Amino acid sequence: MKKKQNRTAVMQWIVPITVLLLIVIVLLINFSYSAKEDAKEIVEQSLLNTADQYAARVHTELEAMTKAGEPISATVVQYWNRYRDDQFIIQMLENLKQYTSAYMVILSDLEGKAVTDTGEKEDISGETFFAGASLTGQKYIYAKEGVRDRAAIISGMPVRSKEKTVGYLFMFYPEERFRNLIRKVEFDNLGFYAIVTEDGTIIEGVGTPTKFLEGDNILDTLSKSNIYEGNFEKTKLRFSKLSSGIVGAEYQGERRTIVYAPFEINTWHMLIGVNQSYVDELKIKESAATHSMIWKLVAALGIFIGLVMVINIVSKIHSDERGRILENKADTDLLTELNNKLATERKIKEYMEECRKKPELSKALMFVFDVDNFKKINDTMGHAFGDEVLRNIGLELKSEFRVSDILGRTGGDEFMVFLKDVKDNQVVTREVERMERLFKDFKAGEYVKYSVTASIGCALFPQDADNFEDLYKAADKALYKAKKRGKNQIAMYTEADASIDLEEEKRKSRT
């Protein structure tokens, strides 16, 4: 018999594990097919992250220079208006150049009459960057020729006095510094980098010479390209909305994965072009790692299934005991550690069913009681004290009655005691007196001793009722009778109580 049970237990595991194994194999095959697509997403995300990092690096460098210029602009205007102290102004411009990444700082009036950080007076009214400034706020300007034939990214800002613009402050960020900032082999040594505007205009490009940057506008070039990854219209829209993105394109035999990310200054984007062959190599490596992982998962799954079978056989002996422990926890009221309502009802019904099969078990006694004026206890002493009262009642019940008796908390302050195998009326009388004594001198509270009383109803099984529902109603009617008599007492159910409409009586008492 035992061998048959063990064989059945093993079969119960073999069938679901076999089904699970088949499902996992199908999933792994599907996962293998999708590994290529996953590798593509991982590589593309790596490219996007790199573009974002480069954009953030340049943005941080330029913003640091610009932020340093703001207090200088505010200070310069005071000396400009009050003292015309050129030497002090020049000193401030020199300090700004010294402590930032600017290679030159120029202060000019609205007509372009300017002074440099070295004290030289110049007329910059004809310079492209000055003509295009019209600064109402801080702005970045790219000057291919810069000043003195040196390309630069220029941070320009108005100098204001009493909300009126009186001049401009220009800080020249060297193009070669920008080149050095992004001249890093992140992927292969054939990549190119560029700054482009929202409409695709190429401001500056560095890295390997490429046909993609031979024109003036990257979007024009892409419109003539064969787009094999992504979508040209979506790329154009992302540029206009200053969003990050990625597109694969072939132009005049050159295949590139092009990644772009906004600088968050002006409407410029950082753009990176990586050789498609290098990107394909990365995808293959990533996919190979995924396939290796799949085989490892298959091996691990086989080991796991073997272990599960062994552990299942070994642990079968202990599982029943653990189940009983968990069942007890589920049946227990956390506050009093008695049976909860559901467990109390279930255990009583089980005993009644057993009595029908074994008449020799004879009688049983049900007590239903609740604490008198419990709401007043909570209102005057606090809910914490009320909980302590309920806990103490639980302790008293467990110490007073047998382990085999069914003790439960069935409501907020309502308890039920079901005494099994009450053999005769003498035992009934003794148990009723025991329950009555329980609350004669019952006090709760560690520091403040509070006398607690209860109203108790009692009914006899199977004399008063032969099923749980009717027996509970009988005990509840007896409980109501005890309350009606003035509380703090016990009442037995009698035949005269059978005609009582308990719900109607309770409604009358409330009105």
C-alpha positions as semicolon CSV with decimal commas, in nm:
position;residue;x (nm);y (nm);z (nm)
1;M;0,000;0,000;0,000
2;K;0,279;0,236;0,095
3;K;0,471;0,154;-0,226
4;K;0,161;0,228;-0,426
5;Q;0,122;0,563;-0,251
6;N;0,488;0,649;-0,321
7;R;0,446;0,544;-0,684
8;T;0,136;0,762;-0,712
9;A;0,320;1,056;-0,554
10;V;0,607;1,018;-0,801
11;M;0,366;1,000;-1,096
12;Q;0,192;1,311;-0,971
13;W;0,521;1,495;-1,013
14;I;0,640;1,329;-1,336
15;V;0,337;1,436;-1,540
16;P;0,344;1,810;-1,457
17;I;0,725;1,821;-1,477
18;T;0,716;1,660;-1,822
19;V;0,458;1,915;-1,936
20;L;0,667;2,193;-1,780
21;L;0,979;2,062;-1,955
22;L;0,804;2,064;-2,294
23;I;0,676;2,417;-2,236
24;V;1,021;2,537;-2,132
25;I;1,184;2,376;-2,439
26;V;0,934;2,550;-2,669
27;L;0,998;2,881;-2,490
28;L;1,375;2,836;-2,515
29;I;1,352;2,763;-2,887
30;N;1,140;3,073;-2,933
31;F;1,385;3,268;-2,717
32;S;1,670;3,148;-2,934
33;Y;1,496;3,275;-3,246
34;S;1,435;3,614;-3,083
35;A;1,793;3,641;-2,951
36;K;1,904;3,821;-3,266
37;E;1,640;4,089;-3,219
38;D;1,725;4,122;-2,851
39;A;2,095;4,163;-2,936
40;K;2,003;4,437;-3,182
41;E;1,808;4,625;-2,913
42;I;2,094;4,595;-2,662
43;V;2,353;4,724;-2,911
44;E;2,130;5,009;-3,024
45;Q;2,062;5,109;-2,664
46;S;2,437;5,112;-2,601
47;L;2,479;5,346;-2,898
48;L;2,200;5,572;-2,774
49;N;2,355;5,588;-2,428
50;T;2,690;5,687;-2,580
51;A;2,529;5,966;-2,782
52;D;2,354;6,091;-2,469
53;Q;2,682;6,084;-2,274
54;Y;2,868;6,284;-2,540
55;A;2,584;6,537;-2,561
56;A;2,578;6,571;-2,183
57;R;2,958;6,612;-2,173
58;V;2,960;6,901;-2,420
59;H;2,650;7,056;-2,262
60;T;2,810;7,049;-1,915
61;E;3,131;7,208;-2,042
62;L;2,952;7,491;-2,224
63;E;2,707;7,552;-1,942
64;A;2,991;7,580;-1,688
65;M;3,152;7,851;-1,901
66;T;2,820;8,033;-1,944
67;K;2,730;8,021;-1,575
68;A;3,067;8,174;-1,488
69;G;2,991;8,461;-1,728
70;E;2,656;8,556;-1,574
71;P;2,788;8,722;-1,253
72;I;3,065;8,891;-1,455
73;S;2,800;9,039;-1,687
74;A;2,605;9,171;-1,388
75;T;2,920;9,322;-1,229
76;V;3,062;9,474;-1,548
77;V;2,756;9,690;-1,610
78;Q;2,795;9,863;-1,271
79;Y;3,149;9,982;-1,348
80;W;3,056;10,053;-1,706
81;N;2,781;10,295;-1,606
82;R;2,940;10,450;-1,299
83;Y;3,313;10,477;-1,345
84;R;3,404;10,368;-1,698
85;D;3,688;10,186;-1,531
86;D;3,825;10,003;-1,836
87;Q;4,110;9,847;-1,644
88;F;3,880;9,686;-1,391
89;I;3,653;9,557;-1,668
90;I;3,951;9,410;-1,854
91;Q;4,066;9,242;-1,534
92;M;3,727;9,078;-1,491
93;L;3,728;8,959;-1,852
94;E;4,077;8,818;-1,804
95;N;3,967;8,634;-1,488
96;L;3,667;8,491;-1,674
97;K;3,895;8,358;-1,946
98;Q;4,145;8,222;-1,695
99;Y;3,895;8,024;-1,492
100;T;3,679;7,886;-1,775
101;S;3,736;7,694;-2,098
102;A;3,700;8,012;-2,308
103;Y;4,002;8,105;-2,523
104;M;3,879;8,466;-2,555
105;V;3,625;8,692;-2,386
106;I;3,490;9,007;-2,553
107;L;3,268;9,282;-2,414
108;S;3,099;9,511;-2,668
109;D;2,844;9,787;-2,679
110;L;2,539;9,775;-2,906
111;E;2,734;9,917;-3,202
112;G;3,005;9,652;-3,185
113;K;3,274;9,864;-3,017
114;A;3,445;9,599;-2,809
115;V;3,727;9,533;-2,568
116;T;3,894;9,191;-2,525
117;D;4,028;9,020;-2,217
118;T;4,377;9,143;-2,319
119;G;4,262;9,505;-2,334
120;E;4,259;9,531;-2,713
121;K;3,993;9,754;-2,865
122;E;3,817;9,602;-3,166
123;D;3,522;9,669;-3,390
124;I;3,322;9,347;-3,419
125;S;3,016;9,498;-3,585
126;G;3,101;9,323;-3,910
127;E;3,156;8,980;-3,755
128;T;2,903;8,714;-3,844
129;F;2,845;8,614;-3,484
130;F;2,774;8,977;-3,384
131;A;2,536;9,041;-3,671
132;G;2,346;8,723;-3,589
133;A;2,337;8,779;-3,215
134;S;2,045;9,016;-3,146
135;L;2,060;8,882;-2,795
136;T;1,753;8,908;-2,576
137;G;1,890;8,628;-2,362
138;Q;2,181;8,385;-2,348
139;K;2,247;8,207;-2,678
140;Y;2,505;7,973;-2,830
141;I;2,641;8,063;-3,173
142;Y;2,867;7,856;-3,393
143;A;3,124;8,062;-3,582
144;K;3,321;7,864;-3,836
145;E;3,572;8,147;-3,863
146;G;3,531;8,270;-3,504
147;V;3,767;8,556;-3,425
148;R;4,118;8,573;-3,570
149;D;4,035;8,290;-3,807
150;R;3,972;8,045;-3,527
151;A;3,649;7,838;-3,524
152;A;3,451;7,852;-3,200
153;I;3,127;7,785;-3,024
154;I;3,035;8,122;-2,877
155;S;2,823;8,179;-2,567
156;G;2,671;8,524;-2,598
157;M;2,459;8,706;-2,342
158;P;2,321;9,060;-2,313
159;V;2,458;9,305;-2,059
160;R;2,162;9,484;-1,904
161;S;2,126;9,797;-1,697
162;K;1,786;9,860;-1,544
163;E;1,622;9,606;-1,776
164;K;1,777;9,775;-2,077
165;T;2,038;9,602;-2,293
166;V;2,354;9,816;-2,311
167;G;2,598;9,566;-2,457
168;Y;2,697;9,204;-2,511
169;L;2,937;8,958;-2,347
170;F;3,086;8,690;-2,575
171;M;3,284;8,385;-2,454
172;F;3,464;8,183;-2,720
173;Y;3,477;7,804;-2,665
174;P;3,752;7,659;-2,889
175;E;3,648;7,414;-3,155
176;E;3,958;7,203;-3,097
177;R;3,854;7,161;-2,732
178;F;3,519;7,030;-2,853
179;R;3,703;6,795;-3,089
180;N;3,922;6,664;-2,805
181;L;3,620;6,630;-2,581
182;I;3,451;6,382;-2,813
183;R;3,757;6,236;-2,987
184;K;3,734;5,903;-2,810
185;V;3,713;5,561;-2,977
186;E;3,393;5,435;-2,815
187;F;3,317;5,171;-3,077
188;D;3,553;5,138;-3,375
189;N;3,815;5,377;-3,509
190;L;3,612;5,452;-3,823
191;G;3,324;5,634;-3,655
192;F;3,239;5,999;-3,705
193;Y;3,084;6,259;-3,474
194;A;2,897;6,578;-3,558
195;I;2,690;6,863;-3,422
196;V;2,374;6,924;-3,625
197;T;2,073;7,154;-3,587
198;E;1,709;7,056;-3,565
199;D;1,667;7,097;-3,942
200;G;1,970;6,875;-4,004
201;T;2,225;7,149;-4,082
202;I;2,575;7,020;-4,002
203;I;2,756;7,263;-3,771
204;E;3,075;7,065;-3,721
205;G;3,196;6,711;-3,780
206;V;3,500;6,523;-3,653
207;G;3,640;6,174;-3,688
208;T;3,680;5,959;-3,998
209;P;3,594;6,139;-4,325
210;T;3,255;6,020;-4,441
211;K;3,025;6,078;-4,735
212;F;2,740;6,137;-4,491
213;L;2,899;6,470;-4,385
214;E;3,008;6,588;-4,729
215;G;2,690;6,789;-4,773
216;D;2,561;7,070;-4,554
217;N;2,255;6,887;-4,419
218;I;2,242;6,536;-4,276
219;L;1,865;6,505;-4,333
220;D;1,908;6,584;-4,703
221;T;2,171;6,309;-4,719
222;L;1,944;6,063;-4,539
223;S;1,654;6,144;-4,774
224;K;1,876;6,023;-5,062
225;S;1,994;5,716;-4,870
226;N;1,864;5,363;-4,852
227;I;1,713;5,343;-4,499
228;Y;1,733;4,979;-4,389
229;E;1,675;5,030;-4,016
230;G;1,420;5,280;-3,889
231;N;1,225;5,537;-4,085
232;F;1,330;5,865;-4,245
233;E;1,008;6,054;-4,162
234;K;1,030;5,944;-3,801
235;T;1,396;6,052;-3,790
236;K;1,305;6,393;-3,932
237;L;1,027;6,431;-3,675
238;R;1,257;6,332;-3,388
239;F;1,510;6,595;-3,500
240;S;1,241;6,863;-3,500
241;K;1,122;6,757;-3,153
242;L;1,477;6,739;-3,015
243;S;1,448;6,368;-2,933
244;S;1,702;6,086;-2,932
245;G;1,691;5,820;-3,202
246;I;1,872;5,575;-3,426
247;V;1,861;5,499;-3,797
248;G;2,050;5,260;-4,028
249;A;2,132;5,403;-4,372
250;E;2,338;5,326;-4,680
251;Y;2,470;5,621;-4,885
252;Q;2,692;5,580;-5,190
253;G;2,802;5,234;-5,077
254;E;2,871;5,341;-4,717
255;R;2,658;5,169;-4,451
256;R;2,624;5,340;-4,113
257;T;2,418;5,315;-3,799
258;I;2,355;5,680;-3,711
259;V;2,263;5,774;-3,355
260;Y;2,156;6,119;-3,241
261;A;2,075;6,286;-2,908
262;P;1,988;6,649;-2,818
263;F;2,247;6,871;-2,647
264;E;1,973;7,061;-2,463
265;I;2,137;7,384;-2,581
266;N;1,987;7,572;-2,873
267;T;1,838;7,313;-3,110
268;W;2,157;7,114;-3,161
269;H;2,199;6,737;-3,172
270;M;2,499;6,519;-3,106
271;L;2,530;6,273;-3,395
272;I;2,743;5,956;-3,408
273;G;2,792;5,741;-3,719
274;V;2,921;5,387;-3,659
275;N;3,023;5,141;-3,931
276;Q;2,744;4,889;-3,984
277;S;2,996;4,603;-4,002
278;Y;3,113;4,685;-3,651
279;V;2,754;4,705;-3,525
280;D;2,682;4,364;-3,682
281;E;2,984;4,217;-3,501
282;L;2,851;4,348;-3,171
283;K;2,510;4,192;-3,241
284;I;2,668;3,855;-3,321
285;K;2,869;3,864;-2,997
286;E;2,561;3,958;-2,798
287;S;2,356;3,686;-2,967
288;A;2,629;3,428;-2,905
289;A;2,624;3,512;-2,537
290;T;2,246;3,462;-2,538
291;H;2,275;3,118;-2,701
292;S;2,536;3,017;-2,448
293;M;2,300;3,128;-2,175
294;I;2,020;2,917;-2,327
295;W;2,230;2,599;-2,309
296;K;2,326;2,680;-1,954
297;L;1,958;2,725;-1,872
298;V;1,877;2,387;-2,027
299;A;2,150;2,219;-1,818
300;A;2,034;2,402;-1,507
301;L;1,675;2,300;-1,577
302;G;1,774;1,933;-1,603
303;I;1,960;1,950;-1,274
304;F;1,670;2,136;-1,116
305;I;1,413;1,877;-1,225
306;G;1,631;1,596;-1,084
307;L;1,669;1,778;-0,756
308;V;1,296;1,850;-0,739
309;M;1,217;1,482;-0,776
310;V;1,465;1,385;-0,503
311;I;1,357;1,663;-0,271
312;N;0,990;1,578;-0,327
313;I;1,041;1,216;-0,223
314;V;1,252;1,312;0,079
315;S;1,027;1,594;0,193
316;K;0,700;1,402;0,152
317;I;0,739;1,270;0,506
318;H;0,760;1,620;0,650
319;S;0,501;1,792;0,431
320;D;0,200;1,666;0,627
321;E;0,341;1,804;0,951
322;R;0,413;2,140;0,790
323;G;0,060;2,140;0,652
324;R;-0,083;2,089;0,999
325;I;0,128;2,376;1,136
326;L;0,013;2,608;0,860
327;E;-0,347;2,500;0,907
328;N;-0,324;2,582;1,277
329;K;-0,186;2,925;1,196
330;A;-0,466;2,988;0,947
331;D;-0,722;2,878;1,209
332;T;-0,583;3,099;1,487
333;D;-0,711;3,440;1,595
334;L;-0,397;3,657;1,617
335;L;-0,509;3,859;1,918
336;T;-0,627;3,584;2,154
337;E;-0,454;3,280;1,998
338;L;-0,789;3,098;2,012
339;N;-0,963;2,955;1,708
340;N;-1,098;3,217;1,470
341;K;-1,464;3,221;1,365
342;L;-1,429;2,996;1,060
343;A;-1,211;2,742;1,241
344;T;-1,446;2,732;1,542
345;E;-1,749;2,664;1,325
346;R;-1,568;2,403;1,115
347;K;-1,435;2,209;1,415
348;I;-1,773;2,205;1,588
349;K;-1,942;2,078;1,271
350;E;-1,676;1,808;1,239
351;Y;-1,744;1,693;1,597
352;M;-2,120;1,690;1,534
353;E;-2,069;1,478;1,224
354;E;-1,850;1,241;1,427
355;C;-2,123;1,217;1,690
356;R;-2,373;1,104;1,428
357;K;-2,136;0,818;1,340
358;K;-2,051;0,743;1,708
359;P;-2,357;0,794;1,931
360;E;-2,151;0,700;2,236
361;L;-1,992;1,046;2,228
362;S;-2,328;1,170;2,360
363;K;-2,376;1,531;2,464
364;A;-2,184;1,854;2,415
365;L;-2,227;2,200;2,561
366;M;-2,203;2,532;2,376
367;F;-2,140;2,863;2,553
368;V;-2,168;3,191;2,365
369;F;-2,069;3,508;2,551
370;D;-1,961;3,863;2,494
371;V;-1,803;4,123;2,721
372;D;-2,046;4,356;2,897
373;N;-2,013;4,721;2,797
374;F;-1,710;4,652;2,577
375;K;-1,766;4,972;2,377
376;K;-1,744;5,169;2,702
377;I;-1,413;4,994;2,784
378;N;-1,272;5,095;2,446
379;D;-1,405;5,452;2,476
380;T;-1,284;5,512;2,832
381;M;-0,971;5,298;2,856
382;G;-0,863;5,295;2,492
383;H;-0,856;5,030;2,222
384;A;-0,517;4,901;2,337
385;F;-0,668;4,822;2,677
386;G;-0,967;4,664;2,504
387;D;-0,729;4,436;2,315
388;E;-0,558;4,347;2,642
389;V;-0,898;4,248;2,791
390;L;-0,964;4,016;2,497
391;R;-0,613;3,865;2,522
392;N;-0,661;3,797;2,896
393;I;-0,996;3,627;2,829
394;G;-0,822;3,402;2,576
395;L;-0,557;3,310;2,831
396;E;-0,818;3,237;3,097
397;L;-1,020;3,014;2,866
398;K;-0,714;2,812;2,761
399;S;-0,607;2,762;3,122
400;E;-0,958;2,671;3,240
401;F;-1,074;2,419;2,977
402;R;-0,936;2,106;2,817
403;V;-0,714;2,101;2,510
404;S;-0,975;1,887;2,338
405;D;-1,248;2,150;2,389
406;I;-1,312;2,402;2,111
407;L;-1,240;2,761;2,219
408;G;-1,288;3,044;1,973
409;R;-1,322;3,416;1,926
410;T;-1,612;3,457;1,681
411;G;-1,649;3,836;1,671
412;G;-1,514;4,161;1,812
413;D;-1,585;4,077;2,178
414;E;-1,783;3,755;2,121
415;F;-1,644;3,417;2,224
416;M;-1,763;3,058;2,190
417;V;-1,676;2,760;2,412
418;F;-1,779;2,413;2,297
419;L;-1,727;2,139;2,553
420;K;-1,714;1,790;2,405
421;D;-1,840;1,463;2,555
422;V;-2,058;1,599;2,835
423;K;-2,184;1,269;2,975
424;D;-2,470;1,368;3,205
425;N;-2,658;1,656;3,364
426;Q;-2,424;1,657;3,661
427;V;-2,134;1,743;3,430
428;V;-2,350;2,009;3,258
429;T;-2,422;2,174;3,593
430;R;-2,054;2,165;3,690
431;E;-1,941;2,320;3,362
432;V;-2,207;2,593;3,378
433;E;-2,088;2,683;3,727
434;R;-1,727;2,682;3,607
435;M;-1,813;2,927;3,327
436;E;-2,008;3,146;3,568
437;R;-1,714;3,158;3,814
438;L;-1,476;3,260;3,535
439;F;-1,608;3,616;3,533
440;K;-1,687;3,659;3,904
441;D;-1,345;3,798;3,993
442;F;-1,202;3,852;3,646
443;K;-0,979;4,159;3,623
444;A;-0,772;4,285;3,333
445;G;-0,487;4,534;3,308
446;E;-0,128;4,527;3,424
447;Y;-0,129;4,854;3,619
448;V;-0,498;4,949;3,634
449;K;-0,708;4,650;3,735
450;Y;-1,043;4,665;3,560
451;S;-1,328;4,430;3,655
452;V;-1,464;4,263;3,344
453;T;-1,799;4,085;3,329
454;A;-1,976;3,895;3,055
455;S;-2,323;3,786;2,954
456;I;-2,330;3,414;2,872
457;G;-2,577;3,198;2,685
458;C;-2,571;2,818;2,697
459;A;-2,728;2,545;2,481
460;L;-2,698;2,165;2,487
461;F;-2,621;1,939;2,191
462;P;-2,816;1,748;2,066
463;Q;-3,095;1,816;2,314
464;D;-3,154;2,180;2,209
465;A;-3,040;2,143;1,848
466;D;-2,861;1,878;1,644
467;N;-2,677;2,107;1,399
468;F;-2,441;2,400;1,435
469;E;-2,667;2,676;1,303
470;D;-2,964;2,590;1,526
471;L;-2,743;2,526;1,829
472;Y;-2,576;2,865;1,783
473;K;-2,917;3,035;1,754
474;A;-3,031;2,863;2,074
475;A;-2,718;2,974;2,265
476;D;-2,755;3,325;2,119
477;K;-3,116;3,346;2,242
478;A;-2,998;3,239;2,587
479;L;-2,727;3,508;2,570
480;Y;-2,989;3,769;2,485
481;K;-3,198;3,648;2,781
482;A;-2,898;3,698;3,011
483;K;-2,849;4,052;2,881
484;K;-3,218;4,131;2,922
485;R;-3,200;4,021;3,285
486;G;-2,928;4,278;3,354
487;K;-2,603;4,130;3,217
488;N;-2,316;3,976;3,419
489;Q;-2,484;3,634;3,438
490;I;-2,540;3,307;3,255
491;A;-2,865;3,183;3,105
492;M;-2,961;2,836;2,976
493;Y;-3,170;2,783;2,665
494;T;-3,517;2,644;2,738
495;E;-3,810;2,534;2,526
496;A;-3,981;2,863;2,607
497;D;-3,701;3,047;2,429
498;A;-3,774;2,867;2,102
499;S;-4,057;3,108;2,013
500;I;-3,841;3,419;2,064
501;D;-3,779;3,616;1,747
502;L;-3,430;3,728;1,838
503;E;-3,388;3,981;1,558
504;E;-3,722;4,144;1,644
505;E;-3,627;4,163;2,013
506;K;-3,293;4,322;1,926
507;R;-3,465;4,582;1,709
508;K;-3,703;4,666;1,994
509;S;-3,414;4,705;2,236
510;R;-3,244;4,949;1,998
511;T;-3,557;5,161;1,958
